């Protein structure tokens, strides 16, 4: 089960958006464990016996709260500080967590060189569902972790730490660095695979992040800061919920304050906090507008959307669809531009696109895959690797030197070739490519593309003797973007009338 699915199930089952840290910090140990731990430390038996008491403590917390939280969040630094014994403690702690509760490893990882091995260890060996990352090495760091499609990353975007403000609010409050981080992260991955971690002691900063990332999951930290007394705490919680909840009244998880670790009976505190949060959510959502002016901004794609709606939104977020007057290769002028070449720099999106092609190709009969230069060559290469079929491609032009081949790659006359292209606008490049392939004694039955522009091009493909197949139609993309609030009515009409 993916992280997103597991989290949704845990929230619904336990009626909780609380995330509990599992941090074996001796400074906040309850008295019943602390005395024995200190005794072992003084006796020189540390770390073996001392770590055993830390394990007893962590296990007790899990057993007491597993039906009250939506996720657990162990902080890696506390475990590594204990050396080899700490890593053993981490393994035992992770194993004790019920499999239906997602685990967010709080690592704040920030080293590119070790990112691949950390991703492999965290996701494959330890089996965690998500990990926190620092954003400042950019997408290259995130990509190592996003190669695991069922896992997720939490990008740390804003800290409530006072001394961090000089950095994250640079150069000014109108265009601060932390909002630039949020904007960049939007293009890295889809909603299920990338979440944001925000220090929410400042609800105004949280609100700004939510406005830029209306559909992202947010982990709001430091929510209990500056909340002396229950009255102020409730007021602070209401402000955080108003700032952080998405349009559907969700998309937010809150950490339990450290008091839960320090007391002898954590279940009572966690249950009290859960009920307090749920009551505040109910009041907050009831106060939200429900008129027609508000509803169009609500994304209902999960309930009745296109099966590839998440991928469509990702393509839009990474800039594959822009609204600017552009002359197409066919000579037509469109008020928008679709550039699928961007996907090759986004490994997760690229992998998802290849997967959608593969779903179509697995039902076709062919001997080799042919990509049409140049746009679809990366996709065709990925498909050849995914499906384990040999690849060829027709040259755009035959060189007057070298082998002077019309078709690159090995093949045998009489073989059947499936042609892969990116977008069908006029169909000219796909048809010409198929004809070049046939001129070399090969057969072409099917042409598979990612986007069908629906301007009668499929009819032209069929008239040329080929069967067209498309992952998406331009009308489906248009409808999905409009329903999700990604494009305006004017942009919707521009796509509709092209």
C-alpha positions in Angstrom: 0.0 0.0 0.0 1.3 3.5 -0.8 2.1 6.1 1.8 -0.9 8.2 0.7 -3.3 5.3 0.9 -2.0 4.1 4.2 -2.2 7.6 5.7 -5.8 8.2 4.5 -6.8 4.8 6.0 -5.2 5.5 9.3 -6.8 9.0 9.5 -10.2 7.5 8.8 -9.8 4.5 11.1 -8.4 6.3 14.1 -10.2 9.5 13.5 -7.0 11.4 14.0 -4.6 13.7 12.2 -2.0 13.5 15.0 1.5 12.3 14.2 3.5 11.1 17.2 7.3 11.4 17.4 9.3 8.3 18.6 12.4 10.0 19.9 14.5 8.1 22.5 15.7 11.3 24.1 16.9 10.5 27.6 16.2 14.1 28.7 12.4 13.6 28.4 12.2 10.0 29.8 9.4 9.3 32.3 10.5 8.8 35.8 9.8 5.0 35.8 12.3 4.5 33.0 14.7 7.4 33.8 15.9 6.1 37.2 16.9 2.7 35.7 18.5 4.3 32.7 20.6 6.7 34.8 21.6 3.8 37.0 22.9 1.8 34.0 24.7 4.9 32.8 26.5 5.3 36.1 27.4 1.6 36.2 29.2 1.8 32.9 26.9 -0.7 31.3 25.9 1.8 28.6 24.9 1.4 25.9 23.6 -2.1 25.9 21.5 -2.1 29.0 20.6 1.6 28.8 19.3 1.2 25.3 17.1 -1.7 26.5 15.2 0.8 28.7 14.9 3.2 25.8 13.3 0.3 23.8 11.0 -0.5 26.6 9.9 3.1 26.6 9.4 3.4 22.9 7.5 0.1 22.7 5.2 1.3 25.6 4.4 4.5 23.7 3.5 2.6 20.5 1.3 0.1 22.3 -0.5 2.9 24.2 -1.2 5.1 21.2 -1.5 3.0 18.0 -5.3 3.6 17.9 -5.0 7.3 18.4 -2.6 8.6 15.8 -2.4 8.6 12.0 1.4 8.3 11.8 4.6 7.8 13.8 7.7 10.0 13.2 11.0 8.7 14.6 13.8 11.2 14.5 16.9 9.5 13.0 19.4 11.7 14.9 18.4 10.4 18.3 19.0 6.8 17.2 22.3 7.4 15.4 23.6 9.4 18.4 23.4 6.1 20.3 25.8 4.3 17.9 25.3 0.7 16.8 22.9 0.1 19.7 20.8 3.0 18.5 20.4 1.6 15.0 19.3 -1.7 16.6 16.8 0.2 18.7 15.5 1.9 15.6 15.0 -1.4 13.8 13.1 -2.8 16.8 11.0 0.3 17.2 10.0 0.3 13.5 9.1 -3.3 13.7 6.8 -2.7 16.7 4.7 -0.2 14.8 1.5 -1.8 13.4 1.8 -2.2 9.6 -1.3 -0.1 9.0 0.2 3.0 10.6 2.5 4.9 8.2 6.0 5.8 9.4 7.7 9.2 8.5 11.4 9.0 9.2 12.5 12.5 10.3 16.0 12.6 8.8 16.2 16.1 7.2 18.6 14.4 4.8 20.7 16.9 2.9 23.7 15.0 1.4 23.5 14.2 -2.3 26.3 11.6 -2.3 24.7 9.4 0.2 21.1 9.9 -0.9 20.7 6.8 -3.0 22.0 4.5 -0.2 19.9 6.3 2.4 16.8 5.9 0.2 17.5 2.2 -0.2 18.1 1.7 3.5 15.1 3.7 4.6 12.6 2.4 2.2 13.8 -1.2 1.6 15.6 -2.2 4.8 13.8 -0.2 7.4 10.5 -0.2 5.5 9.5 3.4 6.4 6.8 5.0 4.3 8.1 8.6 4.0 11.2 10.6 4.9 11.9 14.3 5.5 14.5 16.1 3.3 16.2 19.4 3.2 15.2 21.3 0.0 18.5 23.1 -0.7 20.2 20.6 -2.9 17.1 20.8 -5.2 15.4 18.2 -7.2 18.5 16.0 -7.7 18.3 15.0 -4.1 14.6 14.5 -4.1 14.8 12.3 -7.2 16.7 9.6 -5.5 13.8 9.1 -3.0 11.0 9.7 -5.6 12.2 6.6 -7.5 10.1 4.6 -5.0 6.5 5.3 -6.3 4.7 4.0 -3.2 6.8 6.2 -0.8 6.8 9.9 -0.1 9.1 12.7 0.8 8.4 15.6 3.2 10.3 18.7 2.1 11.2 21.0 5.0 10.2 24.5 3.8 9.8 26.7 6.9 11.1 26.6 10.4 9.6 28.3 13.4 13.1 28.7 14.9 13.6 32.4 15.5 17.2 32.5 14.2 16.1 30.9 10.9 14.0 33.9 9.9 17.0 35.8 8.5 17.5 33.0 5.9 14.1 31.9 5.0 12.5 35.4 4.8 15.3 36.7 2.6 15.3 39.0 0.7 11.9 40.4 2.0 8.6 39.4 3.4 6.8 39.9 0.0 9.1 37.3 -1.8 10.7 35.2 0.9 13.0 32.3 0.2 10.7 29.7 1.8 7.9 30.5 -0.6 10.3 30.1 -3.5 11.1 26.6 -2.1 7.4 25.8 -2.1 7.0 26.9 -5.7 9.9 24.9 -6.9 8.8 21.7 -5.0 5.5 21.8 -6.8 7.2 20.6 -10.0 9.1 17.7 -8.3 6.3 15.2 -7.8 2.6 14.5 -7.6 0.3 15.0 -4.6 0.7 11.5 -3.2 4.5 11.5 -3.2 5.6 14.9 -2.0 4.4 16.7 1.1 5.6 19.8 2.9 6.9 20.3 6.4 6.1 23.7 7.9 6.8 25.3 11.3 3.3 26.5 12.1 4.0 28.7 15.1 3.4 31.5 12.6 0.0 30.8 11.1 0.5 33.5 8.5 3.4 31.7 7.0 1.4 28.5 6.9 -1.4 30.3 5.1 1.0 31.6 2.5 2.3 28.1 1.9 -1.3 26.7 1.6 -2.2 29.3 -0.9 0.7 28.2 -3.1 0.2 24.5 -2.6 -3.6 24.1 -2.2 -3.7 20.3 -2.6 -0.4 19.3 -0.8 -0.3 17.4 2.4 1.3 19.6 5.1 3.0 18.5 8.3 2.6 21.5 10.5 5.3 21.5 13.3 5.6 23.6 16.4 1.8 24.0 16.7 1.9 24.1 20.4 4.5 26.9 20.6 3.5 30.0 22.5 0.4 28.3 23.8 0.4 28.8 27.5 -2.9 27.6 29.0 -5.8 25.8 27.3 -7.6 28.9 26.1 -4.6 30.2 24.2 -3.8 26.7 22.9 -7.3 26.4 21.4 -7.1 29.8 19.9 -3.7 29.0 18.4 -5.0 25.6 17.1 -7.9 27.3 15.4 -5.6 29.8 13.6 -3.4 26.9 12.4 -6.4 24.9 11.1 -7.8 27.9 9.3 -4.4 28.5 7.7 -3.4 24.9 6.9 -6.5 22.9 6.0 -7.1 22.4 2.3 -10.4 23.2 0.6 -11.9 19.9 1.6 -11.0 20.3 5.3 -8.1 17.9 5.1 -4.5 17.8 3.9 -3.0 18.5 7.3 -1.3 16.4 9.9 -0.2 17.7 13.3 2.6 16.4 15.6 1.9 15.6 19.2 3.8 17.8 21.6 6.8 16.3 23.5 4.7 16.1 26.7 3.3 12.8 25.4 6.8 11.2 25.6 7.6 12.5 29.1 4.5 11.4 31.0 3.9 7.9 32.2 0.5 7.5 30.5 0.7 9.0 27.0 -2.6 7.6 25.8 -4.6 10.0 28.0 -2.8 13.1 26.6 -2.9 11.9 23.0 -6.6 11.1 23.2 -7.4 14.5 24.7 -5.4 16.3 22.0 -7.1 14.2 19.3 -10.5 15.1 20.5 -9.6 18.7 20.9 -8.2 18.8 17.3 -11.3 17.0 15.9 -13.6 19.5 17.6 -11.6 22.4 16.3 -11.7 21.0 12.7 -15.4 20.6 12.9 -15.9 24.2 14.0 -13.4 25.4 11.3 -15.0 23.5 8.4 -18.5 24.5 9.4 -17.4 28.1 9.2 -16.1 27.7 5.7 -18.1 29.1 2.8 -20.2 26.6 0.7 -21.6 28.9 -2.0 -21.1 28.5 -5.7 -18.3 31.1 -5.7 -16.2 28.8 -3.5 -17.0 25.4 -4.8 -15.2 25.6 -8.2 -11.8 25.7 -6.3 -12.5 22.3 -4.7 -10.8 19.5 -6.5 -13.1 16.5 -6.7 -10.9 14.5 -9.0 -10.4 11.6 -6.5 -14.1 11.0 -6.5 -15.0 11.1 -10.2 -12.0 12.2 -12.2 -9.9 10.9 -15.0 -7.8 7.8 -14.1 -4.7 9.7 -15.0 -5.7 13.0 -13.3 -2.8 13.0 -10.9 -0.4 12.7 -13.8 -2.1 15.5 -15.8 -1.7 17.8 -12.8 2.0 16.9 -12.5 2.5 17.7 -16.2 0.9 21.0 -15.7 2.9 21.8 -12.5 6.3 21.1 -14.2 5.5 23.4 -17.1 4.5 21.0 -19.8 1.5 23.1 -20.6 1.8 26.9 -20.9 -0.5 29.5 -22.3 1.3 31.5 -24.9 0.7 32.0 -28.7 2.9 29.4 -30.4 3.4 28.4 -34.0 3.3 24.6 -34.3 5.4 22.4 -36.6 2.3 22.0 -38.8 2.1 25.8 -39.2 -1.0 26.2 -37.0 -1.0 28.9 -34.4 -2.2 27.9 -30.9 -2.8 30.0 -27.8 -1.0 27.5 -25.8 2.1 25.2 -26.0 2.6 21.6 -24.9 6.2 20.6 -24.3 6.6 17.0 -23.2 10.4 17.2 -23.4 10.4 18.5 -19.8 9.4 15.1 -18.4 12.9 13.6 -19.0 14.2 15.8 -16.2 11.6 14.6 -13.8 12.3 10.9 -13.1 9.1 10.2 -11.3 6.9 11.9 -13.9 8.9 10.3 -16.7 8.4 6.8 -15.2 4.7 7.4 -14.8 4.4 8.5 -18.5 6.2 5.4 -19.6 3.8 3.3 -17.5 0.8 4.8 -19.3 2.3 3.9 -22.7 3.1 0.4 -21.5 -0.5 -0.2 -20.5 -1.5 0.3 -24.2 1.5 -1.6 -25.7 0.9 -4.7 -23.6 -2.3 -5.4 -25.6 -0.6 -5.0 -29.0 1.4 -7.4 -31.1 4.8 -6.3 -32.3 8.4 -7.3 -32.6 10.2 -4.0 -32.0 9.4 -0.5 -30.8 10.2 2.6 -33.0 10.5 6.1 -31.6 9.9 9.2 -33.8 12.8 11.7 -33.6 13.4 13.6 -31.6 10.6 14.2 -29.0 9.6 10.6 -28.4 13.0 8.9 -28.5 13.5 9.1 -24.7 10.0 7.7 -24.2 10.6 4.9 -26.7 13.9 4.0 -25.0 12.2 3.8 -21.7 9.5 1.6 -23.1 12.0 -0.7 -24.7 13.7 -1.1 -21.3 10.4 -1.5 -19.4 8.9 -4.0 -21.8 12.2 -5.7 -22.8 11.7 -5.1 -26.5 14.4 -4.0 -29.0 14.3 -0.4 -30.2 14.8 1.2 -33.6 14.1 4.6 -35.0 13.8 6.2 -38.4 16.2 9.1 -39.1 14.9 12.5 -39.9 17.4 12.8 -42.6 19.9 10.3 -44.2 23.5 11.5 -43.8 25.7 11.6 -46.9 28.5 9.8 -44.9 28.9 6.9 -42.6 26.4 4.0 -42.9 23.8 6.2 -44.5 21.0 4.3 -42.8 17.4 5.3 -43.0 16.6 3.2 -39.9 18.9 3.0 -36.9 19.1 -0.3 -35.0 19.0 -4.0 -35.9 15.9 -5.5 -37.5 14.7 -8.3 -39.8 12.6 -7.7 -42.9 8.9 -8.7 -42.3 8.9 -7.8 -38.6 6.0 -5.8 -37.1 6.9 -2.5 -35.5 4.8 -0.4 -33.1 5.5 3.4 -33.6 5.6 5.6 -30.6 5.2 9.4 -30.8 4.5 12.1 -28.3 1.6 14.3 -29.6 -0.7 13.9 -32.6 -1.5 17.4 -33.9 -1.5 16.9 -37.7 -0.2 13.3 -37.6 2.4 14.2 -40.2 5.6 13.1 -38.3 4.0 9.8 -37.1 2.8 8.9 -40.6 6.0 9.8 -42.3 8.0 7.8 -39.7 5.8 4.8 -40.2 6.2 5.0 -44.0 10.0 5.2 -43.7 9.9 2.1 -41.6 7.7 0.2 -44.1 10.0 1.3 -46.9 12.7 -0.9 -45.3 10.6 -4.1 -45.5 9.0 -3.8 -42.0 5.3 -3.7 -41.1 3.5 -1.1 -39.0 0.0 -1.6 -37.6 -0.2 0.7 -34.6 0.8 4.2 -33.7 0.8 5.0 -30.0 1.0 8.6 -28.7 0.6 10.3 -25.4 -1.7 13.1 -26.4 -4.3 13.1 -29.2 -5.2 16.7 -30.2 -8.6 15.5 -31.5 -8.6 17.7 -34.6 -9.5 14.8 -36.8 -6.0 13.5 -36.8 -7.0 9.9 -35.8 -9.1 9.7 -38.9 -6.1 10.7 -41.0 -4.0 8.0 -39.2 -6.6 5.4 -40.0 -6.9 6.6 -43.6 -3.2 6.0 -43.9 -3.6 2.4 -42.9 -2.6 2.5 -39.2 -4.5 2.1 -35.9 -4.1 5.1 -33.6 -3.9 4.8 -29.8 -3.6 7.7 -27.3 -3.1 7.8 -23.5 -4.8 11.2 -23.2 -7.1 13.4 -25.3 -6.6 17.2 -25.2 -10.2 17.5 -24.0 -9.5 15.2 -21.0 -6.5 17.3 -20.0 -8.5 20.5 -20.4 -11.4 19.2 -18.2 -9.1 17.9 -15.5 -7.1 21.1 -15.3 -10.3 23.2 -15.1 -12.0 21.0 -12.5 -8.9 21.1 -10.3 -8.7 24.9 -10.5 -5.3 24.8 -12.3 -6.6 26.9 -15.2 -9.0 29.8 -15.6 -12.2 29.7 -17.7 -10.5 31.8 -20.3 -7.7 29.2 -20.6 -10.2 26.4 -20.6 -12.0 28.0 -23.6 -8.6 28.5 -25.3 -7.9 24.8 -25.1 -11.4 23.9 -26.1 -11.5 26.0 -29.2 -8.0 25.2 -30.6 
